[in-house]
Amino acid sequence: MRNEKLIQALGNCINHCNYCADACLDEDDVKKMVDCIRTDRVCAEVCSALNQVLATNYKDVNALVEYCKKVCQDCADECGKHEAQHCKDCAQACRECVNACEAYLA
């Protein structure tokens, strides 16, 4: 199935973004983590929306996949700025999702 790898990457990204956002709230300087938390939340929502649409077998999804790819890249860039392991893991999951979006669009 064409969607399978992307659906797996989306689920992984959603999980990492939700975990990262929550873990950021436990950081000593939460104010430094505001952009990370916000980006994590948006990324999880966009990935979730795409995941739901892909499950419907709706055909016109390329623009949403492109947008998801952009948001995941933004999230990877933001999380990549931080030293916390949850941020590093999230950035990696986001990069994998970007790659899965690119493969889907190819």
N, C-alpha and C positions, 0 to 999 in steps of 0.2 A: 504494500500500500504506500502510495506516494507521501501521504501525510504522516506516516508512523514515526519516522525519525524526528520530524519537527514537533509532533505532539509530545514525544518523550523529552525533547530538549526544553519545550515550553513548561512542562510539569516540573522539571528539575529547576528551571530558572525561577518559577513561581515560588517553589519551596525555599530556595536560597534567599530570594529577595525578602520574603516574609520573615524568615529567620534573622536575616541581617538587620532589617528594620527594628525588630524587637530587641536584638542584642545591642544595637546602637543605643537604645534607651538606657542600658546599664553601664554605658561608658562614663568615665569620670567627668568629662567635659562634653555633655550632651549638645551644647550649643555648637560645637565643632562638627557635630554629626547631623545637623538639621538637613543639609542638602542631600546627604546620603540617605537618610530616612525617607525624605520626600521622593527621591528618585527611585528608591526601592519600592515604595508603595505604588507609584505610577507604573513602573515596569511590571510588577506583579499583576496589576489590573489589566494592562494592555496584553500581556501574555495570556492571561485568563480569558479575555475576550476573544483573542485569536484562537485559542484552544477550543472554546465553545463553538465558534463558527466553523472551524475545520471538522468538528464532529458532526456537523449537519450535512456535509458533502456539498455545500454551496460553492459554486464555481468561481465567482468574482471576488477573490480574496487577495489578489496580488498587492493592491494598494495597502491593505491592512498588514500584510506580511512585511512590506517595505517600511511602514511606520513602526511596526514591532521591532524590526531590525535596528532602526534608528534609536528607539528608546532603550533597547538592550545595550547598544554601543555607548549611549550616554551614561547608563547605569554602570557599565564596566569601567568607564573612564572615571566616574565619581568614586566608586568603591576602590578602584585601583590607587587612589590617593592616600588611602588609610592603611595603617599597619596592622589593625586587628585581623585575626585569622578569618573571622566571619565575613569581613569585607573582601579579603583576598579570595575566599571560596566563592563568594557571590560574583565577584568580577569574572572569575573563571567560568561559572555557570552562564553568565550573560554572554561572554565571548563564544561559548559553545552554541548558544541560542542564535547569535548573529550568524555563525557558520551554517547552522541548520536552516535559517531563513534564506541565506544565499544559495544553498543547495536546492531548496524547494523552488526558488525562482529561476534556477538555471535551466 
